Amino acid sequence: MRQPDNWQMKKELNLAHILTTIALVVSGILYLNDLDKRITSNKQELAHLKQIRKEDQKRIEKRLDSIDAKLDALLSAKRNGL
């Protein structure tokens, strides 16, 4: 039976390995930078949407109060008419 060959490691650096490692590091940094920009943009958009929602809610409450007042006036006029 043959025994497997021993593992060997070379102590040399290839230019291709160095370049690919640098490319991976640079692309990772650029990706994280872009991700940070998107998170900031989404945070600002979310704050804007919350503000719009509050304004819409106030507008709806005013409209419902107006409808409620009109209904009260109609009901009181109907009771007074009977």
PDB file with SEQRES, HELIX, SHEET and CRYST1 records, atoms N, CA, C and O in Angstrom:
SEQRES   1 A   82  MET ARG GLN PRO ASP ASN TRP GLN MET LYS LYS GLU LEU          
SEQRES   2 A   82  ASN LEU ALA HIS ILE LEU THR THR ILE ALA LEU VAL VAL          
SEQRES   3 A   82  SER GLY ILE LEU TYR LEU ASN ASP LEU ASP LYS ARG ILE          
SEQRES   4 A   82  THR SER ASN LYS GLN GLU LEU ALA HIS LEU LYS GLN ILE          
SEQRES   5 A   82  ARG LYS GLU ASP GLN LYS ARG ILE GLU LYS ARG LEU ASP          
SEQRES   6 A   82  SER ILE ASP ALA LYS LEU ASP ALA LEU LEU SER ALA LYS          
SEQRES   7 A   82  ARG ASN GLY LEU                                              
HELIX    1 AA1 LEU A   15  GLY A   81  1                                  67    
CRYST1    1.000    1.000    1.000  90.00  90.00  90.00 P 1           1          
ATOM      1  N   MET A   1       0.821  -1.184   0.000  1.00  0.00           N  
ATOM      2  CA  MET A   1       0.000   0.000   0.000  1.00  0.00           C  
ATOM      3  C   MET A   1       0.867   1.251   0.000  1.00  0.00           C  
ATOM      4  O   MET A   1       1.888   1.333   0.683  1.00  0.00           O  
ATOM      5  N   ARG A   2       0.419   2.227  -0.799  1.00  0.00           N  
ATOM      6  CA  ARG A   2       1.168   3.489  -0.873  1.00  0.00           C  
ATOM      7  C   ARG A   2       0.681   4.461   0.189  1.00  0.00           C  
ATOM      8  O   ARG A   2      -0.514   4.552   0.471  1.00  0.00           O  
ATOM      9  N   GLN A   3       1.590   5.158   0.750  1.00  0.00           N  
ATOM     10  CA  GLN A   3       1.201   6.206   1.696  1.00  0.00           C  
ATOM     11  C   GLN A   3       1.034   7.509   0.933  1.00  0.00           C  
ATOM     12  O   GLN A   3       1.777   7.774  -0.012  1.00  0.00           O  
ATOM     13  N   PRO A   4       0.044   8.343   1.343  1.00  0.00           N  
ATOM     14  CA  PRO A   4      -0.171   9.615   0.625  1.00  0.00           C  
ATOM     15  C   PRO A   4       1.010  10.554   0.805  1.00  0.00           C  
ATOM     16  O   PRO A   4       1.706  10.524   1.820  1.00  0.00           O  
ATOM     17  N   ASP A   5       1.212  11.368  -0.180  1.00  0.00           N  
ATOM     18  CA  ASP A   5       2.296  12.353  -0.118  1.00  0.00           C  
ATOM     19  C   ASP A   5       2.017  13.369   0.985  1.00  0.00           C  
ATOM     20  O   ASP A   5       0.867  13.692   1.282  1.00  0.00           O  
ATOM     21  N   ASN A   6       3.067  13.848   1.566  1.00  0.00           N  
ATOM     22  CA  ASN A   6       2.920  14.870   2.597  1.00  0.00           C  
ATOM     23  C   ASN A   6       2.513  16.203   1.967  1.00  0.00           C  
ATOM     24  O   ASN A   6       2.869  16.515   0.830  1.00  0.00           O  
ATOM     25  N   TRP A   7       1.769  16.959   2.732  1.00  0.00           N  
ATOM     26  CA  TRP A   7       1.357  18.278   2.266  1.00  0.00           C  
ATOM     27  C   TRP A   7       2.573  19.190   2.266  1.00  0.00           C  
ATOM     28  O   TRP A   7       3.432  19.122   3.145  1.00  0.00           O  
ATOM     29  N   GLN A   8       2.616  20.030   1.268  1.00  0.00           N  
ATOM     30  CA  GLN A   8       3.711  20.992   1.191  1.00  0.00           C  
ATOM     31  C   GLN A   8       3.137  22.385   0.972  1.00  0.00           C  
ATOM     32  O   GLN A   8       2.171  22.567   0.231  1.00  0.00           O  
ATOM     33  N   MET A   9       3.740  23.347   1.620  1.00  0.00           N  
ATOM     34  CA  MET A   9       3.333  24.737   1.440  1.00  0.00           C  
ATOM     35  C   MET A   9       4.518  25.521   0.919  1.00  0.00           C  
ATOM     36  O   MET A   9       5.643  25.383   1.399  1.00  0.00           O  
ATOM     37  N   LYS A  10       4.238  26.344  -0.069  1.00  0.00           N  
ATOM     38  CA  LYS A  10       5.292  27.187  -0.619  1.00  0.00           C  
ATOM     39  C   LYS A  10       5.271  28.525   0.103  1.00  0.00           C  
ATOM     40  O   LYS A  10       4.208  29.014   0.485  1.00  0.00           O  
ATOM     41  N   LYS A  11       6.421  29.105   0.285  1.00  0.00           N  
ATOM     42  CA  LYS A  11       6.522  30.382   0.977  1.00  0.00           C  
ATOM     43  C   LYS A  11       6.681  31.523  -0.021  1.00  0.00           C  
ATOM     44  O   LYS A  11       7.485  32.431   0.192  1.00  0.00           O  
ATOM     45  N   GLU A  12       5.924  31.478  -1.099  1.00  0.00           N  
ATOM     46  CA  GLU A  12       6.012  32.537  -2.086  1.00  0.00           C  
ATOM     47  C   GLU A  12       4.652  33.209  -2.236  1.00  0.00           C  
ATOM     48  O   GLU A  12       3.609  32.594  -2.016  1.00  0.00           O  
ATOM     49  N   LEU A  13       4.685  34.463  -2.610  1.00  0.00           N  
ATOM     50  CA  LEU A  13       3.458  35.219  -2.826  1.00  0.00           C  
ATOM     51  C   LEU A  13       3.305  35.494  -4.314  1.00  0.00           C  
ATOM     52  O   LEU A  13       4.224  35.979  -4.973  1.00  0.00           O  
ATOM     53  N   ASN A  14       2.130  35.176  -4.822  1.00  0.00           N  
ATOM     54  CA  ASN A  14       1.859  35.459  -6.225  1.00  0.00           C  
ATOM     55  C   ASN A  14       1.234  36.842  -6.342  1.00  0.00           C  
ATOM     56  O   ASN A  14       0.451  37.253  -5.486  1.00  0.00           O  
ATOM     57  N   LEU A  15       1.576  37.539  -7.382  1.00  0.00           N  
ATOM     58  CA  LEU A  15       1.022  38.862  -7.621  1.00  0.00           C  
ATOM     59  C   LEU A  15      -0.495  38.788  -7.791  1.00  0.00           C  
ATOM     60  O   LEU A  15      -1.210  39.691  -7.358  1.00  0.00           O  
ATOM     61  N   ALA A  16      -0.980  37.738  -8.407  1.00  0.00           N  
ATOM     62  CA  ALA A  16      -2.424  37.571  -8.617  1.00  0.00           C  
ATOM     63  C   ALA A  16      -3.157  37.467  -7.286  1.00  0.00           C  
ATOM     64  O   ALA A  16      -4.236  38.038  -7.131  1.00  0.00           O  
ATOM     65  N   HIS A  17      -2.588  36.750  -6.326  1.00  0.00           N  
ATOM     66  CA  HIS A  17      -3.225  36.628  -5.016  1.00  0.00           C  
ATOM     67  C   HIS A  17      -3.269  37.967  -4.294  1.00  0.00           C  
ATOM     68  O   HIS A  17      -4.270  38.310  -3.665  1.00  0.00           O  
ATOM     69  N   ILE A  18      -2.197  38.709  -4.388  1.00  0.00           N  
ATOM     70  CA  ILE A  18      -2.155  40.019  -3.736  1.00  0.00           C  
ATOM     71  C   ILE A  18      -3.187  40.956  -4.358  1.00  0.00           C  
ATOM     72  O   ILE A  18      -3.910  41.654  -3.647  1.00  0.00           O  
ATOM     73  N   LEU A  19      -3.250  40.966  -5.685  1.00  0.00           N  
ATOM     74  CA  LEU A  19      -4.199  41.842  -6.368  1.00  0.00           C  
ATOM     75  C   LEU A  19      -5.646  41.464  -6.071  1.00  0.00           C  
ATOM     76  O   LEU A  19      -6.477  42.345  -5.851  1.00  0.00           O  
ATOM     77  N   THR A  20      -5.959  40.185  -6.060  1.00  0.00           N  
ATOM     78  CA  THR A  20      -7.335  39.777  -5.763  1.00  0.00           C  
ATOM     79  C   THR A  20      -7.704  40.094  -4.318  1.00  0.00           C  
ATOM     80  O   THR A  20      -8.841  40.474  -4.038  1.00  0.00           O  
ATOM     81  N   THR A  21      -6.764  39.943  -3.409  1.00  0.00           N  
ATOM     82  CA  THR A  21      -7.033  40.280  -2.003  1.00  0.00           C  
ATOM     83  C   THR A  21      -7.281  41.772  -1.856  1.00  0.00           C  
ATOM     84  O   THR A  21      -8.202  42.174  -1.146  1.00  0.00           O  
ATOM     85  N   ILE A  22      -6.488  42.588  -2.504  1.00  0.00           N  
ATOM     86  CA  ILE A  22      -6.689  44.041  -2.463  1.00  0.00           C  
ATOM     87  C   ILE A  22      -8.031  44.405  -3.087  1.00  0.00           C  
ATOM     88  O   ILE A  22      -8.753  45.250  -2.558  1.00  0.00           O  
ATOM     89  N   ALA A  23      -8.368  43.771  -4.210  1.00  0.00           N  
ATOM     90  CA  ALA A  23      -9.647  44.043  -4.868  1.00  0.00           C  
ATOM     91  C   ALA A  23     -10.814  43.672  -3.960  1.00  0.00           C  
ATOM     92  O   ALA A  23     -11.798  44.408  -3.892  1.00  0.00           O  
ATOM     93  N   LEU A  24     -10.720  42.554  -3.270  1.00  0.00           N  
ATOM     94  CA  LEU A  24     -11.782  42.145  -2.349  1.00  0.00           C  
ATOM     95  C   LEU A  24     -11.932  43.122  -1.186  1.00  0.00           C  
ATOM     96  O   LEU A  24     -13.050  43.462  -0.800  1.00  0.00           O  
ATOM     97  N   VAL A  25     -10.816  43.571  -0.631  1.00  0.00           N  
ATOM     98  CA  VAL A  25     -10.863  44.514   0.488  1.00  0.00           C  
ATOM     99  C   VAL A  25     -11.466  45.838   0.038  1.00  0.00           C  
ATOM    100  O   VAL A  25     -12.321  46.394   0.726  1.00  0.00           O  
ATOM    101  N   VAL A  26     -11.034  46.342  -1.102  1.00  0.00           N  
ATOM    102  CA  VAL A  26     -11.561  47.613  -1.620  1.00  0.00           C  
ATOM    103  C   VAL A  26     -13.053  47.493  -1.931  1.00  0.00           C  
ATOM    104  O   VAL A  26     -13.825  48.390  -1.591  1.00  0.00           O  
ATOM    105  N   SER A  27     -13.464  46.414  -2.565  1.00  0.00           N  
ATOM    106  CA  SER A  27     -14.886  46.246  -2.880  1.00  0.00           C  
ATOM    107  C   SER A  27     -15.713  46.100  -1.611  1.00  0.00           C  
ATOM    108  O   SER A  27     -16.845  46.581  -1.558  1.00  0.00           O  
ATOM    109  N   GLY A  28     -15.177  45.453  -0.600  1.00  0.00           N  
ATOM    110  CA  GLY A  28     -15.887  45.351   0.682  1.00  0.00           C  
ATOM    111  C   GLY A  28     -16.061  46.700   1.341  1.00  0.00           C  
ATOM    112  O   GLY A  28     -17.127  46.997   1.882  1.00  0.00           O  
ATOM    113  N   ILE A  29     -15.018  47.525   1.301  1.00  0.00           N  
ATOM    114  CA  ILE A  29     -15.118  48.866   1.878  1.00  0.00           C  
ATOM    115  C   ILE A  29     -16.131  49.709   1.110  1.00  0.00           C  
ATOM    116  O   ILE A  29     -16.935  50.418   1.714  1.00  0.00           O  
ATOM    117  N   LEU A  30     -16.094  49.634  -0.212  1.00  0.00           N  
ATOM    118  CA  LEU A  30     -17.056  50.390  -1.021  1.00  0.00           C  
ATOM    119  C   LEU A  30     -18.484  49.917  -0.770  1.00  0.00           C  
ATOM    120  O   LEU A  30     -19.403  50.733  -0.707  1.00  0.00           O  
ATOM    121  N   TYR A  31     -18.674  48.624  -0.628  1.00  0.00           N  
ATOM    122  CA  TYR A  31     -20.004  48.086  -0.344  1.00  0.00           C  
ATOM    123  C   TYR A  31     -20.524  48.594   0.994  1.00  0.00           C  
ATOM    124  O   TYR A  31     -21.676  49.016   1.093  1.00  0.00           O  
ATOM    125  N   LEU A  32     -19.684  48.555   2.023  1.00  0.00           N  
ATOM    126  CA  LEU A  32     -20.109  49.026   3.339  1.00  0.00           C  
ATOM    127  C   LEU A  32     -20.388  50.520   3.330  1.00  0.00           C  
ATOM    128  O   LEU A  32     -21.303  50.977   4.014  1.00  0.00           O  
ATOM    129  N   ASN A  33     -19.615  51.291   2.568  1.00  0.00           N  
ATOM    130  CA  ASN A  33     -19.844  52.723   2.458  1.00  0.00           C  
ATOM    131  C   ASN A  33     -21.184  52.996   1.782  1.00  0.00           C  
ATOM    132  O   ASN A  33     -21.944  53.856   2.226  1.00  0.00           O  
ATOM    133  N   ASP A  34     -21.473  52.263   0.710  1.00  0.00           N  
ATOM    134  CA  ASP A  34     -22.754  52.412   0.017  1.00  0.00           C  
ATOM    135  C   ASP A  34     -23.896  51.971   0.918  1.00  0.00           C  
ATOM    136  O   ASP A  34     -24.961  52.589   0.911  1.00  0.00           O  
ATOM    137  N   LEU A  35     -23.695  50.931   1.680  1.00  0.00           N  
ATOM    138  CA  LEU A  35     -24.716  50.450   2.605  1.00  0.00           C  
ATOM    139  C   LEU A  35     -25.023  51.505   3.665  1.00  0.00           C  
ATOM    140  O   LEU A  35     -26.183  51.702   4.029  1.00  0.00           O  
ATOM    141  N   ASP A  36     -23.994  52.178   4.159  1.00  0.00           N  
ATOM    142  CA  ASP A  36     -24.180  53.237   5.145  1.00  0.00           C  
ATOM    143  C   ASP A  36     -24.987  54.390   4.551  1.00  0.00           C  
ATOM    144  O   ASP A  36     -25.853  54.949   5.224  1.00  0.00           O  
ATOM    145  N   LYS A  37     -24.708  54.748   3.297  1.00  0.00           N  
ATOM    146  CA  LYS A  37     -25.467  55.815   2.636  1.00  0.00           C  
ATOM    147  C   LYS A  37     -26.932  55.431   2.487  1.00  0.00           C  
ATOM    148  O   LYS A  37     -27.817  56.258   2.705  1.00  0.00           O  
ATOM    149  N   ARG A  38     -27.193  54.177   2.116  1.00  0.00           N  
ATOM    150  CA  ARG A  38     -28.581  53.728   1.956  1.00  0.00           C  
ATOM    151  C   ARG A  38     -29.309  53.710   3.290  1.00  0.00           C  
ATOM    152  O   ARG A  38     -30.489  54.056   3.354  1.00  0.00           O  
ATOM    153  N   ILE A  39     -28.633  53.315   4.343  1.00  0.00           N  
ATOM    154  CA  ILE A  39     -29.257  53.301   5.667  1.00  0.00           C  
ATOM    155  C   ILE A  39     -29.609  54.720   6.093  1.00  0.00           C  
ATOM    156  O   ILE A  39     -30.698  54.955   6.618  1.00  0.00           O  
ATOM    157  N   THR A  40     -28.708  55.663   5.877  1.00  0.00           N  
ATOM    158  CA  THR A  40     -28.972  57.058   6.211  1.00  0.00           C  
ATOM    159  C   THR A  40     -30.134  57.608   5.397  1.00  0.00           C  
ATOM    160  O   THR A  40     -30.989  58.317   5.928  1.00  0.00           O  
ATOM    161  N   SER A  41     -30.164  57.286   4.123  1.00  0.00           N  
ATOM    162  CA  SER A  41     -31.255  57.740   3.258  1.00  0.00           C  
ATOM    163  C   SER A  41     -32.589  57.164   3.715  1.00  0.00           C  
ATOM    164  O   SER A  41     -33.591  57.877   3.759  1.00  0.00           O  
ATOM    165  N   ASN A  42     -32.607  55.883   4.055  1.00  0.00           N  
ATOM    166  CA  ASN A  42     -33.839  55.258   4.527  1.00  0.00           C  
ATOM    167  C   ASN A  42     -34.298  55.849   5.856  1.00  0.00           C  
ATOM    168  O   ASN A  42     -35.496  55.992   6.098  1.00  0.00           O  
ATOM    169  N   LYS A  43     -33.341  56.189   6.714  1.00  0.00           N  
ATOM    170  CA  LYS A  43     -33.676  56.782   7.994  1.00  0.00           C  
ATOM    171  C   LYS A  43     -34.343  58.144   7.800  1.00  0.00           C  
ATOM    172  O   LYS A  43     -35.323  58.463   8.473  1.00  0.00           O  
ATOM    173  N   GLN A  44     -33.806  58.946   6.873  1.00  0.00           N  
ATOM    174  CA  GLN A  44     -34.393  60.252   6.582  1.00  0.00           C  
ATOM    175  C   GLN A  44     -35.774  60.101   5.958  1.00  0.00           C  
ATOM    176  O   GLN A  44     -36.695  60.843   6.299  1.00  0.00           O  
ATOM    177  N   GLU A  45     -35.919  59.153   5.055  1.00  0.00           N  
ATOM    178  CA  GLU A  45     -37.217  58.928   4.415  1.00  0.00           C  
ATOM    179  C   GLU A  45     -38.253  58.456   5.437  1.00  0.00           C  
ATOM    180  O   GLU A  45     -39.415  58.859   5.378  1.00  0.00           O  
ATOM    181  N   LEU A  46     -37.838  57.614   6.360  1.00  0.00           N  
ATOM    182  CA  LEU A  46     -38.743  57.134   7.397  1.00  0.00           C  
ATOM    183  C   LEU A  46     -39.196  58.278   8.295  1.00  0.00           C  
ATOM    184  O   LEU A  46     -40.370  58.351   8.657  1.00  0.00           O  
ATOM    185  N   ALA A  47     -38.289  59.163   8.653  1.00  0.00           N  
ATOM    186  CA  ALA A  47     -38.651  60.321   9.476  1.00  0.00           C  
ATOM    187  C   ALA A  47     -39.645  61.211   8.730  1.00  0.00           C  
ATOM    188  O   ALA A  47     -40.596  61.724   9.320  1.00  0.00           O  
ATOM    189  N   HIS A  48     -39.417  61.388   7.430  1.00  0.00           N  
ATOM    190  CA  HIS A  48     -40.331  62.203   6.621  1.00  0.00           C  
ATOM    191  C   HIS A  48     -41.716  61.555   6.542  1.00  0.00           C  
ATOM    192  O   HIS A  48     -42.732  62.241   6.648  1.00  0.00           O  
ATOM    193  N   LEU A  49     -41.753  60.245   6.359  1.00  0.00           N  
ATOM    194  CA  LEU A  49     -43.037  59.539   6.294  1.00  0.00           C  
ATOM    195  C   LEU A  49     -43.781  59.597   7.626  1.00  0.00           C  
ATOM    196  O   LEU A  49     -45.009  59.688   7.643  1.00  0.00           O  
ATOM    197  N   LYS A  50     -43.054  59.546   8.736  1.00  0.00           N  
ATOM    198  CA  LYS A  50     -43.694  59.673  10.048  1.00  0.00           C  
ATOM    199  C   LYS A  50     -44.314  61.048  10.212  1.00  0.00           C  
ATOM    200  O   LYS A  50     -45.411  61.175  10.757  1.00  0.00           O  
ATOM    201  N   GLN A  51     -43.621  62.077   9.745  1.00  0.00           N  
ATOM    202  CA  GLN A  51     -44.148  63.431   9.839  1.00  0.00           C  
ATOM    203  C   GLN A  51     -45.405  63.567   8.979  1.00  0.00           C  
ATOM    204  O   GLN A  51     -46.392  64.158   9.418  1.00  0.00           O  
ATOM    205  N   ILE A  52     -45.379  63.034   7.776  1.00  0.00           N  
ATOM    206  CA  ILE A  52     -46.552  63.081   6.900  1.00  0.00           C  
ATOM    207  C   ILE A  52     -47.714  62.324   7.526  1.00  0.00           C  
ATOM    208  O   ILE A  52     -48.859  62.768   7.445  1.00  0.00           O  
ATOM    209  N   ARG A  53     -47.431  61.195   8.145  1.00  0.00           N  
ATOM    210  CA  ARG A  53     -48.485  60.405   8.787  1.00  0.00           C  
ATOM    211  C   ARG A  53     -49.134  61.179   9.917  1.00  0.00           C  
ATOM    212  O   ARG A  53     -50.355  61.142  10.070  1.00  0.00           O  
ATOM    213  N   LYS A  54     -48.329  61.888  10.719  1.00  0.00           N  
ATOM    214  CA  LYS A  54     -48.884  62.686  11.810  1.00  0.00           C  
ATOM    215  C   LYS A  54     -49.782  63.797  11.271  1.00  0.00           C  
ATOM    216  O   LYS A  54     -50.857  64.055  11.813  1.00  0.00           O  
ATOM    217  N   GLU A  55     -49.334  64.448  10.206  1.00  0.00           N  
ATOM    218  CA  GLU A  55     -50.144  65.509   9.603  1.00  0.00           C  
ATOM    219  C   GLU A  55     -51.448  64.947   9.054  1.00  0.00           C  
ATOM    220  O   GLU A  55     -52.510  65.541   9.244  1.00  0.00           O  
ATOM    221  N   ASP A  56     -51.375  63.809   8.376  1.00  0.00           N  
ATOM    222  CA  ASP A  56     -52.585  63.170   7.852  1.00  0.00           C  
ATOM    223  C   ASP A  56     -53.528  62.767   8.974  1.00  0.00           C  
ATOM    224  O   ASP A  56     -54.744  62.908   8.846  1.00  0.00           O  
ATOM    225  N   GLN A  57     -52.980  62.272  10.061  1.00  0.00           N  
ATOM    226  CA  GLN A  57     -53.811  61.868  11.185  1.00  0.00           C  
ATOM    227  C   GLN A  57     -54.526  63.082  11.785  1.00  0.00           C  
ATOM    228  O   GLN A  57     -55.705  62.991  12.127  1.00  0.00           O  
ATOM    229  N   LYS A  58     -53.834  64.210  11.916  1.00  0.00           N  
ATOM    230  CA  LYS A  58     -54.472  65.422  12.423  1.00  0.00           C  
ATOM    231  C   LYS A  58     -55.572  65.888  11.486  1.00  0.00           C  
ATOM    232  O   LYS A  58     -56.648  66.285  11.934  1.00  0.00           O  
ATOM    233  N   ARG A  59     -55.304  65.840  10.172  1.00  0.00           N  
ATOM    234  CA  ARG A  59     -56.303  66.247   9.182  1.00  0.00           C  
ATOM    235  C   ARG A  59     -57.532  65.344   9.260  1.00  0.00           C  
ATOM    236  O   ARG A  59     -58.659  65.831   9.177  1.00  0.00           O  
ATOM    237  N   ILE A  60     -57.335  64.063   9.414  1.00  0.00           N  
ATOM    238  CA  ILE A  60     -58.461  63.124   9.507  1.00  0.00           C  
ATOM    239  C   ILE A  60     -59.255  63.370  10.784  1.00  0.00           C  
ATOM    240  O   ILE A  60     -60.485  63.329  10.768  1.00  0.00           O  
ATOM    241  N   GLU A  61     -58.559  63.624  11.890  1.00  0.00           N  
ATOM    242  CA  GLU A  61     -59.264  63.904  13.144  1.00  0.00           C  
ATOM    243  C   GLU A  61     -60.115  65.161  13.033  1.00  0.00           C  
ATOM    244  O   GLU A  61     -61.242  65.186  13.528  1.00  0.00           O  
ATOM    245  N   LYS A  62     -59.593  66.208  12.391  1.00  0.00           N  
ATOM    246  CA  LYS A  62     -60.377  67.434  12.197  1.00  0.00           C  
ATOM    247  C   LYS A  62     -61.608  67.154  11.347  1.00  0.00           C  
ATOM    248  O   LYS A  62     -62.704  67.635  11.633  1.00  0.00           O  
ATOM    249  N   ARG A  63     -61.401  66.360  10.288  1.00  0.00           N  
ATOM    250  CA  ARG A  63     -62.522  66.024   9.403  1.00  0.00           C  
ATOM    251  C   ARG A  63     -63.577  65.202  10.148  1.00  0.00           C  
ATOM    252  O   ARG A  63     -64.774  65.424   9.967  1.00  0.00           O  
ATOM    253  N   LEU A  64     -63.149  64.272  10.968  1.00  0.00           N  
ATOM    254  CA  LEU A  64     -64.101  63.466  11.748  1.00  0.00           C  
ATOM    255  C   LEU A  64     -64.830  64.314  12.779  1.00  0.00           C  
ATOM    256  O   LEU A  64     -66.018  64.106  13.027  1.00  0.00           O  
ATOM    257  N   ASP A  65     -64.128  65.270  13.381  1.00  0.00           N  
ATOM    258  CA  ASP A  65     -64.792  66.177  14.320  1.00  0.00           C  
ATOM    259  C   ASP A  65     -65.852  67.001  13.611  1.00  0.00           C  
ATOM    260  O   ASP A  65     -66.926  67.239  14.163  1.00  0.00           O  
ATOM    261  N   SER A  66     -65.560  67.439  12.393  1.00  0.00           N  
ATOM    262  CA  SER A  66     -66.529  68.200  11.609  1.00  0.00           C  
ATOM    263  C   SER A  66     -67.745  67.340  11.276  1.00  0.00           C  
ATOM    264  O   SER A  66     -68.884  67.793  11.389  1.00  0.00           O  
ATOM    265  N   ILE A  67     -67.499  66.105  10.868  1.00  0.00           N  
ATOM    266  CA  ILE A  67     -68.606  65.186  10.556  1.00  0.00           C  
ATOM    267  C   ILE A  67     -69.424  64.907  11.813  1.00  0.00           C  
ATOM    268  O   ILE A  67     -70.653  64.865  11.760  1.00  0.00           O  
ATOM    269  N   ASP A  68     -68.754  64.719  12.927  1.00  0.00           N  
ATOM    270  CA  ASP A  68     -69.440  64.471  14.198  1.00  0.00           C  
ATOM    271  C   ASP A  68     -70.323  65.650  14.583  1.00  0.00           C  
ATOM    272  O   ASP A  68     -71.453  65.451  15.029  1.00  0.00           O  
ATOM    273  N   ALA A  69     -69.828  66.875  14.418  1.00  0.00           N  
ATOM    274  CA  ALA A  69     -70.616  68.075  14.733  1.00  0.00           C  
ATOM    275  C   ALA A  69     -71.833  68.169  13.824  1.00  0.00           C  
ATOM    276  O   ALA A  69     -72.918  68.531  14.278  1.00  0.00           O  
ATOM    277  N   LYS A  70     -71.666  67.848  12.557  1.00  0.00           N  
ATOM    278  CA  LYS A  70     -72.798  67.902  11.625  1.00  0.00           C  
ATOM    279  C   LYS A  70     -73.842  66.851  11.977  1.00  0.00           C  
ATOM    280  O   LYS A  70     -75.042  67.120  11.916  1.00  0.00           O  
ATOM    281  N   LEU A  71     -73.392  65.653  12.344  1.00  0.00           N  
ATOM    282  CA  LEU A  71     -74.338  64.609  12.743  1.00  0.00           C  
ATOM    283  C   LEU A  71     -75.093  64.999  14.010  1.00  0.00           C  
ATOM    284  O   LEU A  71     -76.297  64.769  14.121  1.00  0.00           O  
ATOM    285  N   ASP A  72     -74.373  65.592  14.964  1.00  0.00           N  
ATOM    286  CA  ASP A  72     -75.039  66.055  16.181  1.00  0.00           C  
ATOM    287  C   ASP A  72     -76.078  67.109  15.864  1.00  0.00           C  
ATOM    288  O   ASP A  72     -77.166  67.101  16.441  1.00  0.00           O  
ATOM    289  N   ALA A  73     -75.759  68.023  14.950  1.00  0.00           N  
ATOM    290  CA  ALA A  73     -76.719  69.060  14.563  1.00  0.00           C  
ATOM    291  C   ALA A  73     -77.926  68.443  13.880  1.00  0.00           C  
ATOM    292  O   ALA A  73     -79.053  68.862  14.145  1.00  0.00           O  
ATOM    293  N   LEU A  74     -77.727  67.462  13.011  1.00  0.00           N  
ATOM    294  CA  LEU A  74     -78.856  66.796  12.341  1.00  0.00           C  
ATOM    295  C   LEU A  74     -79.729  66.039  13.335  1.00  0.00           C  
ATOM    296  O   LEU A  74     -80.956  66.092  13.255  1.00  0.00           O  
ATOM    297  N   LEU A  75     -79.092  65.329  14.277  1.00  0.00           N  
ATOM    298  CA  LEU A  75     -79.869  64.577  15.268  1.00  0.00           C  
ATOM    299  C   LEU A  75     -80.643  65.494  16.193  1.00  0.00           C  
ATOM    300  O   LEU A  75     -81.785  65.198  16.542  1.00  0.00           O  
ATOM    301  N   SER A  76     -80.051  66.584  16.589  1.00  0.00           N  
ATOM    302  CA  SER A  76     -80.771  67.515  17.473  1.00  0.00           C  
ATOM    303  C   SER A  76     -81.899  68.213  16.718  1.00  0.00           C  
ATOM    304  O   SER A  76     -82.948  68.484  17.302  1.00  0.00           O  
ATOM    305  N   ALA A  77     -81.706  68.510  15.433  1.00  0.00           N  
ATOM    306  CA  ALA A  77     -82.773  69.108  14.631  1.00  0.00           C  
ATOM    307  C   ALA A  77     -83.903  68.126  14.425  1.00  0.00           C  
ATOM    308  O   ALA A  77     -85.071  68.513  14.425  1.00  0.00           O  
ATOM    309  N   LYS A  78     -83.571  66.860  14.250  1.00  0.00           N  
ATOM    310  CA  LYS A  78     -84.594  65.835  14.062  1.00  0.00           C  
ATOM    311  C   LYS A  78     -85.392  65.628  15.346  1.00  0.00           C  
ATOM    312  O   LYS A  78     -86.608  65.448  15.286  1.00  0.00           O  
ATOM    313  N   ARG A  79     -84.731  65.650  16.509  1.00  0.00           N  
ATOM    314  CA  ARG A  79     -85.426  65.502  17.805  1.00  0.00           C  
ATOM    315  C   ARG A  79     -86.329  66.690  18.088  1.00  0.00           C  
ATOM    316  O   ARG A  79     -87.435  66.539  18.607  1.00  0.00           O  
ATOM    317  N   ASN A  80     -85.843  67.867  17.740  1.00  0.00           N  
ATOM    318  CA  ASN A  80     -86.662  69.062  17.962  1.00  0.00           C  
ATOM    319  C   ASN A  80     -87.847  69.103  17.023  1.00  0.00           C  
ATOM    320  O   ASN A  80     -88.871  69.697  17.358  1.00  0.00           O  
ATOM    321  N   GLY A  81     -87.741  68.499  15.872  1.00  0.00           N  
ATOM    322  CA  GLY A  81     -88.829  68.465  14.899  1.00  0.00           C  
ATOM    323  C   GLY A  81     -89.933  67.490  15.284  1.00  0.00           C  
ATOM    324  O   GLY A  81     -91.066  67.651  14.831  1.00  0.00           O  
ATOM    325  N   LEU A  82     -89.639  66.480  16.109  1.00  0.00           N  
ATOM    326  CA  LEU A  82     -90.647  65.486  16.506  1.00  0.00           C  
ATOM    327  C   LEU A  82     -91.434  65.956  17.625  1.00  0.00           C  
ATOM    328  O   LEU A  82     -92.328  65.250  18.091  1.00  0.00           O  
TER     329      LEU A  82                                                      
END                                                                             
